[in-house]
């Protein structure tokens, strides 16, 4: 790859560009984004040049779509028309079914190749100013080819080599299975944190209320600070899976409520502790 276009130069797109640079990429990195983001990206050395989509995509061997899901879906038709033969178009959207399905139709008669992707990495801050080359270090990077197999073109193989250089672990997954799993591991935690924070806020009726809110509440409501504009698209493109996850979670809460005085509650505490301990071990092994 000699030229890469980052469409959406924010936290993820900017970090991808910086990771390329740190990994030894010597080609040109073009940015397609808002004037403010491009200015910040140029100042930080994230990109070499800011261009319009129509100017950048035809020149690129890799087109990396790092926008919110709705914007990715909007820009896909134009990218499919502009991308040169054998170039790779990939995205970083956090739901995959709708994006991959749309791309499969659009790229069927295109000489370019599309490969869905989802880097399981991020941070609380947003924007290219928060971008860092190490963001993908130790992270899972899910690849979701439409037919379950990676396309056999050189740009895909090179892209996977770069992910390895980033320190990320590439995992190939069916788009539908990805969306089902992240509904539980990512989307449900967000909904739970948001609901908890919204509920507790109703009870904080006096200044003294905040004095009995400690670290446990802070930790469990951390995700509630997430921006709605990002989660709106996630909820709209993974609705059925999130509904299922919420239904089962509500059933679990009702089970806890019904057993507050019963030993069945102890078993739920044990099951929860086993999972939390195992998750912590796996995170520590990665980092």
Protein Blocks (a to p, Z undefined) as FASTA:
>chain_A
ZZdcdehiafklmmmmmmmmmnopabdcdddddfklmmmmmmnomambdcdfklmmmmpf
bdcdfbdfklmmmmmmmmmmmpcghiacddfbfbfklmmmmmmmmmmmpcbdcddddddb
ddfbecjklgcfklmgopacddddfkopacddfklmmmmmmmmmnopacddddfklmmmm
mmmmmmmmmmmmmmmmmmmmmmmmbfklmmmccfklmmmmmmmmpcfklmmmmmmmmmmm
mmmmmmmmmmmmmmmmmmmmbcklmmmmmmmmmmmmmmmmmmmmmZZ
